[in-house]
Amino acid sequence: MSERFHATNVVVDHGPGVWATAEVSILEKTEGGDVRIGGYARNHSILYNTFVPFQKNGRWYALYSRHYTATRVMELPSCKDLGGEDPDGSGFCPVDYYVPFDNQKVVRACTGGSFGFVAGCIWGDDSSWKIQYLDLSRIEDGIIERKELFGYIEMPTKEKRLRDCVDLSEYDPPEYNRVRLTIEVLMDLATGRQVDPLS
């Protein structure tokens, strides 16, 4: 988790019948205190954990969500938008990101900043938070690939942050390219089988 950059937000009320939005400020920690280096308007009043800075190859970036159905990447400290997903009215709504760039196993494997995870929901579904994989190998070019690599898996409701659900203790590529995920499953007591939450 970065201690150098973080974001704060102020909710903007647009009146009755109109969604409130958020004005997000990006701050950099300096010896003299936090300094605002940029910002953006978010079309949802709740920021969740949708501004997550990380490093790759010595450069700083951040995953962020200006539109509640799109994940994008910015360069830091310039705050320049590099690219990412376009808004989609029925798309995936991110609420939390985790990029294990400073995990010791990831650093040792030289893969810091090249992959991550996102939790969120599909607009209009059961609103549980699903975990998906983020390929960040081309993040320098503003390219993010979000993949439903693990199938339909839900993040436990008791967990507060996505990073608490991702265990990289067995990560040792190329032989052991593994991650242990803490997820929630729905079980049928009559059959002992897992229930498809979409059925």
TANORKA-V760327 format. One record per pair of residues at least 6 apart in sequence whose ideal C-beta (glycine too) atoms are under 7 Angstrom apart, sorted by sequence separation. I is the first residue (numbers start at 1). J is the second residue. D is the distance in Angstrom with one decimal. If there is no record, write none. Layout:
<<I | J | D> <I | J | D>>
This chain:
<<14 | 20 | 6.3> <65 | 71 | 5.9> <66 | 72 | 6.3> <74 | 80 | 6.2> <100 | 106 | 5.0> <106 | 112 | 5.0> <121 | 127 | 5.2> <159 | 165 | 5.4> <170 | 176 | 5.8> <13 | 20 | 5.2> <14 | 21 | 6.8> <27 | 34 | 4.3> <28 | 35 | 5.3> <53 | 60 | 6.2> <54 | 61 | 6.0> <74 | 81 | 5.3> <75 | 82 | 5.7> <121 | 128 | 6.5> <155 | 162 | 6.6> <171 | 178 | 5.9> <187 | 194 | 5.9> <188 | 195 | 5.1> <12 | 20 | 6.2> <27 | 35 | 6.6> <63 | 71 | 6.0> <64 | 72 | 5.9> <74 | 82 | 6.3> <121 | 129 | 6.0> <136 | 144 | 6.4> <170 | 178 | 4.4> <171 | 179 | 6.1> <186 | 194 | 6.8> <187 | 195 | 6.5> <11 | 20 | 5.3> <12 | 21 | 4.9> <27 | 36 | 5.7> <28 | 37 | 4.9> <53 | 62 | 4.4> <72 | 81 | 6.1> <73 | 82 | 5.0> <120 | 129 | 6.1> <121 | 130 | 6.5> <156 | 165 | 6.8> <185 | 194 | 5.4> <186 | 195 | 4.4> <12 | 22 | 6.6> <26 | 36 | 7.0> <27 | 37 | 7.0> <52 | 62 | 6.2> <63 | 73 | 5.9> <64 | 74 | 5.9> <73 | 83 | 6.5> <102 | 112 | 6.8> <119 | 129 | 4.5> <120 | 130 | 6.7> <134 | 144 | 6.1> <135 | 145 | 3.9> <155 | 165 | 5.6> <170 | 180 | 6.3> <11 | 22 | 5.7> <12 | 23 | 5.8> <25 | 36 | 5.2> <26 | 37 | 5.5> <51 | 62 | 5.9> <52 | 63 | 4.9> <72 | 83 | 6.8> <73 | 84 | 5.1> <101 | 112 | 4.1> <119 | 130 | 6.8> <168 | 179 | 5.9> <186 | 197 | 5.7> <10 | 22 | 6.7> <26 | 38 | 4.6> <61 | 73 | 5.5> <62 | 74 | 5.2> <72 | 84 | 3.3> <101 | 113 | 4.4> <119 | 131 | 5.4> <134 | 146 | 5.7> <135 | 147 | 6.5> <167 | 179 | 6.9> <9 | 22 | 4.3> <10 | 23 | 4.9> <26 | 39 | 5.7> <51 | 64 | 4.8> <61 | 74 | 6.7> <71 | 84 | 5.5> <72 | 85 | 6.5> <166 | 179 | 6.1> <167 | 180 | 4.0> <9 | 23 | 6.5> <25 | 39 | 4.6> <50 | 64 | 6.0> <61 | 75 | 6.0> <62 | 76 | 5.7> <70 | 84 | 6.6> <71 | 85 | 5.0> <99 | 113 | 6.3> <117 | 131 | 6.0> <118 | 132 | 5.3> <132 | 146 | 5.5> <133 | 147 | 4.7> <9 | 24 | 4.7> <24 | 39 | 5.4> <50 | 65 | 3.9> <61 | 76 | 6.3> <70 | 85 | 4.2> <132 | 147 | 6.4> <166 | 181 | 6.3> <23 | 39 | 6.6> <24 | 40 | 5.3> <60 | 76 | 3.9> <70 | 86 | 6.1> <117 | 133 | 6.3> <118 | 134 | 5.6> <132 | 148 | 5.5> <133 | 149 | 4.0> <165 | 181 | 5.9> <7 | 24 | 5.3> <8 | 25 | 5.2> <60 | 77 | 6.8> <70 | 87 | 4.8> <99 | 116 | 3.7> <117 | 134 | 6.2> <132 | 149 | 7.0> <133 | 150 | 6.9> <165 | 182 | 4.3> <7 | 25 | 6.5> <23 | 41 | 6.0> <24 | 42 | 5.5> <69 | 87 | 5.2> <70 | 88 | 7.0> <98 | 116 | 5.9> <116 | 134 | 4.2> <7 | 26 | 5.4> <8 | 27 | 6.6> <69 | 88 | 5.1> <97 | 116 | 6.2> <98 | 117 | 4.7> <115 | 134 | 6.4> <131 | 150 | 6.5> <7 | 27 | 6.9> <21 | 41 | 6.2> <22 | 42 | 4.3> <67 | 87 | 4.1> <69 | 89 | 7.0> <115 | 135 | 6.2> <116 | 136 | 5.7> <5 | 26 | 6.6> <6 | 27 | 5.6> <21 | 42 | 6.2> <70 | 91 | 6.8> <97 | 118 | 5.5> <115 | 136 | 5.6> <5 | 27 | 6.9> <21 | 43 | 5.4> <22 | 44 | 6.7> <69 | 91 | 3.8> <114 | 136 | 5.5> <130 | 152 | 6.4> <131 | 153 | 5.4> <5 | 28 | 5.6> <21 | 44 | 6.8> <22 | 45 | 5.4> <24 | 47 | 6.4> <42 | 65 | 6.9> <53 | 76 | 6.0> <69 | 92 | 6.7> <71 | 94 | 5.2> <96 | 119 | 4.4> <113 | 136 | 6.2> <114 | 137 | 4.9> <130 | 153 | 6.3> <159 | 182 | 6.7> <4 | 28 | 6.3> <21 | 45 | 6.1> <42 | 66 | 5.7> <43 | 67 | 5.5> <44 | 68 | 4.1> <69 | 93 | 5.4> <94 | 118 | 5.0> <95 | 119 | 5.8> <130 | 154 | 5.9> <131 | 155 | 5.4> <4 | 29 | 5.6> <20 | 45 | 3.8> <22 | 47 | 5.8> <43 | 68 | 6.1> <68 | 93 | 5.3> <95 | 120 | 4.9> <129 | 154 | 6.6> <130 | 155 | 7.0> <3 | 29 | 6.4> <19 | 45 | 7.0> <40 | 66 | 5.1> <94 | 120 | 4.2> <113 | 139 | 6.9> <128 | 154 | 4.6> <129 | 155 | 4.3> <156 | 182 | 6.0> <24 | 51 | 6.8> <93 | 120 | 4.8> <156 | 183 | 6.7> <157 | 184 | 6.7> <92 | 120 | 5.5> <93 | 121 | 5.4> <118 | 146 | 6.4> <153 | 181 | 6.8> <155 | 183 | 6.7> <156 | 184 | 4.5> <65 | 94 | 5.0> <154 | 183 | 6.0> <155 | 184 | 6.8> <92 | 122 | 5.8> <93 | 123 | 5.7> <153 | 183 | 4.6> <154 | 184 | 4.5> <131 | 162 | 7.0> <150 | 181 | 6.9> <91 | 123 | 6.2> <9 | 42 | 7.0> <90 | 123 | 5.2> <11 | 45 | 4.8> <63 | 97 | 4.5> <89 | 123 | 6.9> <90 | 124 | 6.6> <95 | 129 | 6.1> <131 | 165 | 6.7> <63 | 99 | 6.7> <119 | 155 | 5.0> <99 | 136 | 6.9> <9 | 47 | 4.4> <7 | 47 | 6.8> <37 | 77 | 5.1> <38 | 79 | 3.0> <37 | 79 | 6.0> <119 | 162 | 4.5> <7 | 51 | 3.8> <50 | 94 | 5.7> <50 | 95 | 6.7> <52 | 97 | 4.0> <54 | 99 | 4.0> <56 | 101 | 6.6> <117 | 162 | 5.8> <49 | 95 | 6.7> <55 | 101 | 5.1> <48 | 95 | 4.2> <49 | 96 | 4.1> <50 | 97 | 6.8> <52 | 99 | 6.2> <54 | 101 | 4.2> <71 | 118 | 6.2> <5 | 53 | 4.2> <48 | 96 | 6.2> <49 | 97 | 6.6> <4 | 53 | 7.0> <28 | 77 | 5.7> <117 | 166 | 5.8> <131 | 181 | 6.3> <2 | 53 | 3.9> <2 | 54 | 6.7> <131 | 183 | 6.9> <26 | 79 | 5.7> <63 | 116 | 6.9> <69 | 123 | 6.2> <92 | 146 | 6.7> <5 | 60 | 6.9> <56 | 112 | 6.4> <57 | 113 | 7.0> <5 | 62 | 6.7> <55 | 112 | 6.6> <56 | 113 | 2.7> <55 | 113 | 5.7> <56 | 114 | 6.5> <84 | 142 | 6.3> <54 | 113 | 5.4> <83 | 142 | 2.3> <85 | 144 | 6.5> <82 | 142 | 3.5> <83 | 143 | 6.4> <84 | 144 | 4.8> <106 | 168 | 6.5> <111 | 173 | 6.8> <105 | 168 | 5.2> <98 | 162 | 4.4> <109 | 173 | 5.2> <96 | 161 | 6.3> <97 | 162 | 6.8> <98 | 163 | 4.3> <103 | 168 | 5.3> <106 | 171 | 6.8> <73 | 139 | 5.5> <96 | 162 | 4.1> <100 | 166 | 6.9> <105 | 171 | 4.6> <105 | 172 | 6.5> <98 | 166 | 5.8> <100 | 168 | 5.9> <73 | 142 | 5.9> <5 | 76 | 5.6> <73 | 144 | 6.0> <126 | 197 | 6.1> <71 | 144 | 5.9> <71 | 146 | 6.5> <61 | 139 | 5.9> <56 | 139 | 6.1> <49 | 161 | 6.5>>
